[in-house]
């Protein structure tokens, strides 16, 4: 009897152990399923945004033409002298040679001879005042104006420069002197990329040196000879559309000098000489500077198509062919 009871107790304990093991196994499975169900899916790693670095030089050049003011970055010579007479707060730059500057210049004008002197002094030219620039006839001043605006300078050129403009205004002598004026000690911030671009632009003048493209220009006679040669090049007129229709240099394409003209620059050939002309060479000078900074091999036609004021210089003034 005692043996039977002992056997029965053993069997009962065994059953109880098996039952507990089954429960434990079932609980483990259920728990793991609950955890899997409650664990959120790992979020996908977001892609890094693509950062496109804009070319600050290209951006600045295009903005120069896109935001062109009504005055076209120029001022009439008589208006400049009125500002001098009124003692207006401004900066005047004379980019003629040091020798010609020493002979006489507008009162207060600082001499920055055309060339690397401009890029070397670009951080000294005030950005918080109006800046007016004159050369001999307005063409190189046109180039300088474009490059200075790119550097954040509010610059305008004097129409017809010293020879055809300032020196033709009655009583101009009273507003000139021979004193040498210099920049102040302030330095202005200009982006390194723009400084490098302007260094390249002005040092590049040495490359064209005494060639027919000296100063990034070409004479009327040399253009005529070029047209009679086998050389492949492109002629661009930046005169008004109505004036282009009345008469233009044979083979010339027209992009009028006005706000928004930069939208058509893409039609110009890269790797081919582009000869740009306007009326007297001033707006073509601005256009050439912008195009060269964009990578085009552009030069300006000396004196442009020509007007009475700059005769006998200029394509038409010289009697060269004009077509419709």
C-alpha positions as CSV (number, residue, x, y, z in Angstrom):
1,X,0.0,0.0,0.0
2,X,2.8,2.3,0.9
3,X,4.6,1.5,-2.4
4,X,1.4,2.3,-4.4
5,X,1.1,5.7,-2.7
6,X,4.7,6.5,-3.4
7,X,4.3,5.6,-7.1
8,X,1.2,7.7,-7.4
9,X,3.0,10.7,-5.8
10,X,5.8,10.2,-8.3
11,X,3.5,10.1,-11.3
12,X,1.6,13.2,-10.0
13,X,4.8,15.2,-9.6
14,X,6.0,14.2,-13.1
15,X,2.7,15.3,-14.7
16,X,3.0,18.6,-12.9
17,X,6.5,19.2,-14.2
18,X,5.5,18.5,-17.7
19,X,2.6,20.8,-17.5
20,X,4.7,23.7,-16.2
21,X,7.3,23.1,-19.0
22,X,4.5,23.3,-21.5
23,X,3.2,26.6,-20.1
24,X,6.7,28.0,-19.9
25,X,7.3,27.2,-23.5
26,X,4.0,28.7,-24.6
27,X,4.7,31.9,-22.6
28,X,8.1,32.3,-24.3
29,X,6.5,32.0,-27.7
30,X,3.7,34.4,-26.9
31,X,6.1,37.0,-25.4
32,X,8.4,37.0,-28.4
33,X,5.4,37.5,-30.7
34,X,4.2,40.4,-28.6
35,X,7.6,42.1,-28.7
36,X,7.8,41.6,-32.5
37,X,4.4,43.1,-33.0
38,X,5.1,46.1,-30.8
39,X,8.6,47.0,-32.2
40,X,8.3,49.7,-34.9
41,X,10.1,49.4,-38.2
42,X,13.4,51.2,-38.3
43,X,13.0,54.4,-40.3
44,X,14.8,54.7,-43.7
45,X,17.9,56.8,-43.6
46,X,17.1,60.0,-45.5
47,X,19.2,60.8,-48.5
48,X,21.7,63.7,-48.0
49,X,20.4,66.8,-49.9
50,X,22.4,67.6,-53.0
51,X,24.2,71.0,-52.6
52,X,24.9,72.7,-55.9
53,X,27.5,75.3,-55.6
54,X,26.7,78.3,-57.8
55,X,29.5,80.1,-59.7
56,X,29.6,83.4,-58.0
57,X,31.3,85.1,-61.0
58,X,28.8,83.8,-63.6
59,X,25.9,84.7,-61.2
60,X,27.2,88.2,-60.8
61,X,27.8,88.8,-64.5
62,X,24.3,87.7,-65.4
63,X,22.8,89.8,-62.6
64,X,24.6,92.8,-64.0
65,X,22.7,92.6,-67.3
66,X,19.5,91.3,-65.8
67,X,19.2,94.2,-63.4
68,X,20.4,96.9,-65.7
69,X,19.2,100.3,-64.5
70,X,17.7,102.9,-66.9
71,X,20.9,104.9,-67.0
72,X,22.7,101.8,-68.4
73,X,25.6,102.3,-66.0
74,X,26.5,105.7,-67.6
75,X,26.3,109.4,-66.8
76,X,26.6,112.4,-69.2
77,X,29.8,114.4,-68.8
78,X,27.9,117.6,-68.1
79,X,26.0,115.9,-65.3
80,X,29.2,114.7,-63.7
81,X,30.7,118.2,-63.7
82,X,27.5,119.5,-62.1
83,X,28.0,117.0,-59.3
84,X,31.6,118.1,-58.9
85,X,30.5,121.8,-58.8
86,X,27.9,120.9,-56.1
87,X,30.6,119.1,-54.1
88,X,28.5,115.9,-54.0
89,X,29.8,113.0,-52.0
90,X,31.2,110.5,-54.5
91,X,34.3,108.9,-55.8
92,X,35.8,109.7,-59.3
93,X,38.3,107.4,-61.0
94,X,40.5,108.5,-63.8
95,X,41.8,105.4,-65.6
96,X,43.9,107.2,-68.2
97,X,47.7,107.0,-68.1
98,X,49.6,108.5,-65.1
99,X,51.2,111.0,-67.6
100,X,47.8,112.3,-68.8
101,X,46.4,112.4,-65.3
102,X,49.3,114.5,-64.2
103,X,48.6,117.1,-66.9
104,X,45.1,117.7,-65.5
105,X,42.0,115.8,-64.3
106,X,38.6,116.3,-62.6
107,X,39.0,117.7,-59.1
108,X,39.1,114.8,-56.6
109,X,39.7,112.1,-59.3
110,X,42.0,109.2,-58.2
111,X,44.3,107.8,-60.9
112,X,43.9,104.1,-61.5
113,X,45.5,103.5,-64.9
114,X,43.7,101.0,-67.1
115,X,45.0,97.5,-66.5
116,X,46.1,95.6,-63.4
117,X,46.0,98.7,-61.3
118,X,42.3,98.3,-61.3
119,X,42.3,94.7,-60.0
120,X,45.1,95.5,-57.6
121,X,43.1,98.2,-56.0
122,X,39.6,96.6,-56.2
123,X,39.3,96.3,-52.4
124,X,40.2,99.9,-51.9
125,X,37.4,101.3,-54.1
126,X,34.5,102.3,-51.9
127,X,31.3,100.2,-52.0
128,X,29.2,102.7,-50.0
129,X,29.4,105.6,-52.4
130,X,28.6,106.3,-56.1
131,X,31.7,105.8,-58.2
132,X,32.2,107.5,-61.6
133,X,34.9,106.4,-64.1
134,X,36.3,108.1,-67.1
135,X,39.0,107.1,-69.7
136,X,39.7,108.8,-73.0
137,X,36.5,108.1,-75.1
138,X,34.4,105.8,-72.9
139,X,35.3,102.3,-74.1
140,X,37.8,101.1,-71.5
141,X,35.7,102.8,-68.9
142,X,32.8,100.7,-70.0
143,X,34.8,97.5,-69.4
144,X,36.0,98.8,-66.0
145,X,32.4,99.7,-64.9
146,X,31.2,96.1,-65.6
147,X,34.1,94.6,-63.6
148,X,33.7,97.0,-60.7
149,X,30.0,96.4,-60.4
150,X,30.8,92.7,-60.2
151,X,32.9,93.5,-57.2
152,X,30.0,95.2,-55.4
153,X,30.9,98.8,-56.5
154,X,28.1,101.1,-57.6
155,X,30.0,102.3,-60.6
156,X,29.0,104.3,-63.7
157,X,31.1,105.6,-66.7
158,X,31.3,109.1,-68.0
159,X,29.9,109.2,-71.6
160,X,32.6,109.9,-74.2
161,X,35.3,110.1,-71.5
162,X,37.8,112.9,-71.2
163,X,38.7,113.6,-74.9
164,X,35.2,113.6,-76.4
165,X,33.2,114.4,-73.3
166,X,34.6,116.2,-70.2
167,X,37.0,118.4,-72.2
168,X,34.2,119.5,-74.5
169,X,32.0,120.9,-71.7
170,X,32.2,124.7,-71.5
171,X,34.0,125.9,-68.4
172,X,35.4,122.4,-67.5
173,X,38.8,123.9,-66.7
174,X,37.5,125.4,-63.5
175,X,36.6,122.0,-62.2
176,X,40.0,120.4,-62.9
177,X,43.4,120.5,-61.2
178,X,46.7,118.7,-61.1
179,X,46.7,117.6,-57.4
180,X,47.2,113.9,-56.9
181,X,44.4,112.2,-54.9
182,X,44.5,108.8,-53.2
183,X,42.3,106.1,-51.7
184,X,41.5,106.2,-48.0
185,X,42.7,103.5,-45.6
186,X,39.4,101.5,-45.7
187,X,39.3,98.0,-47.2
188,X,36.2,96.6,-48.7
189,X,35.3,92.9,-48.9
190,X,35.2,91.2,-52.3
191,X,34.7,87.5,-52.7
192,X,38.0,85.7,-53.4
193,X,36.5,84.1,-56.6
194,X,35.7,87.5,-58.0
195,X,39.1,88.9,-57.1
196,X,40.7,86.0,-58.9
197,X,38.5,86.5,-62.0
198,X,39.4,90.2,-62.1
199,X,43.1,89.5,-61.7
200,X,42.8,87.1,-64.7
201,X,40.8,89.6,-66.7
202,X,43.3,92.5,-66.3
203,X,46.4,90.5,-66.4
204,X,45.1,89.0,-69.7
205,X,45.6,92.4,-71.3
206,X,49.2,91.5,-71.5
207,X,48.4,88.5,-73.6
208,X,46.7,90.6,-76.3
209,X,49.5,93.2,-76.0
210,X,50.3,94.7,-79.3
211,X,48.1,92.4,-81.3
212,X,45.1,93.7,-83.2
213,X,43.0,92.9,-80.1
214,X,44.9,95.3,-77.8
215,X,42.8,96.3,-74.8
216,X,40.2,93.7,-75.8
217,X,39.4,95.9,-78.8
218,X,39.8,95.8,-82.6
219,X,40.0,98.8,-84.9
220,X,37.6,99.5,-87.8
221,X,40.4,98.8,-90.3
222,X,41.4,95.5,-88.7
223,X,37.8,94.3,-88.6
224,X,37.4,95.1,-92.3
225,X,40.6,93.1,-93.1
226,X,39.3,90.3,-90.9
227,X,36.1,90.1,-92.8
228,X,38.1,89.8,-96.1
229,X,40.1,86.9,-94.7
230,X,39.2,83.3,-94.2
231,X,39.1,83.5,-90.4
232,X,35.9,82.3,-88.8
233,X,34.5,84.7,-86.3
234,X,31.2,86.2,-85.1
235,X,29.9,89.8,-85.1
236,X,27.4,91.0,-82.5
237,X,25.5,94.3,-82.6
238,X,24.2,95.5,-79.3
239,X,22.4,98.5,-80.8
240,X,18.7,98.9,-80.7
241,X,16.6,96.6,-82.9
242,X,15.3,99.5,-84.9
243,X,18.8,100.8,-85.6
244,X,20.0,97.4,-86.5
245,X,17.2,97.1,-89.1
246,X,18.1,100.5,-90.6
247,X,21.7,99.3,-91.1
248,X,24.3,97.0,-89.6
249,X,27.7,95.4,-90.4
250,X,27.3,92.5,-92.8
251,X,26.7,89.2,-91.0
252,X,26.1,90.8,-87.6
253,X,23.6,89.3,-85.2
254,X,21.6,91.6,-82.9
255,X,21.1,91.4,-79.1
256,X,20.1,94.9,-78.0
257,X,21.8,96.3,-74.9
258,X,19.0,96.3,-72.4
259,X,17.9,94.5,-69.2
260,X,17.5,90.8,-69.9
261,X,20.0,90.6,-72.8
262,X,21.9,88.0,-70.9
263,X,19.1,85.5,-71.7
264,X,20.4,85.3,-75.3
265,X,24.1,84.9,-74.5
266,X,23.8,81.2,-74.9
267,X,23.4,81.5,-78.7
268,X,26.9,83.0,-78.9
269,X,29.7,80.6,-80.0
270,X,32.3,79.5,-77.5
271,X,35.8,79.1,-78.9
272,X,35.2,81.6,-81.7
273,X,36.2,85.3,-81.7
274,X,33.1,87.5,-81.0
275,X,33.4,91.1,-82.2
276,X,30.9,93.3,-80.4
277,X,29.9,96.8,-81.5
278,X,27.4,99.5,-80.4
279,X,27.2,103.2,-81.3
280,X,30.5,104.6,-80.0
281,X,32.0,101.6,-78.1
282,X,30.8,102.2,-74.5
283,X,28.0,99.7,-74.2
284,X,30.0,97.2,-76.3
285,X,32.8,97.6,-73.7
286,X,30.4,96.6,-70.9
287,X,29.2,93.7,-73.0
288,X,32.7,92.5,-73.8
289,X,33.8,92.5,-70.2
290,X,30.8,90.4,-69.2
291,X,31.2,88.0,-72.0
292,X,34.9,87.5,-71.3
293,X,34.2,86.8,-67.7
294,X,31.7,84.2,-68.8
295,X,34.4,82.5,-71.0
296,X,33.7,84.0,-74.4
297,X,36.6,85.3,-76.6
298,X,35.0,88.7,-77.0
299,X,36.5,92.0,-78.2
300,X,34.9,95.5,-78.8
301,X,34.9,97.4,-82.1
302,X,36.7,100.7,-81.7
303,X,34.2,103.6,-81.8
304,X,31.4,101.3,-82.7
305,X,29.2,102.2,-85.7
306,X,30.1,105.8,-85.1
307,X,28.2,109.0,-84.4
308,X,28.8,112.7,-85.3
309,X,30.4,113.2,-81.9
310,X,33.2,110.7,-82.4
311,X,33.7,111.2,-86.1
312,X,35.8,110.4,-88.1
313,X,36.2,107.2,-85.9
314,X,33.6,104.5,-86.2
315,X,32.6,101.9,-88.9
316,X,30.1,104.0,-90.7
317,X,32.0,107.3,-90.2
318,X,34.9,105.6,-92.1
319,X,32.6,104.8,-95.0
320,X,32.7,101.0,-94.5
321,X,29.7,99.0,-95.8
322,X,26.5,98.9,-93.9
323,X,23.7,96.5,-94.9
324,X,20.0,96.2,-94.1
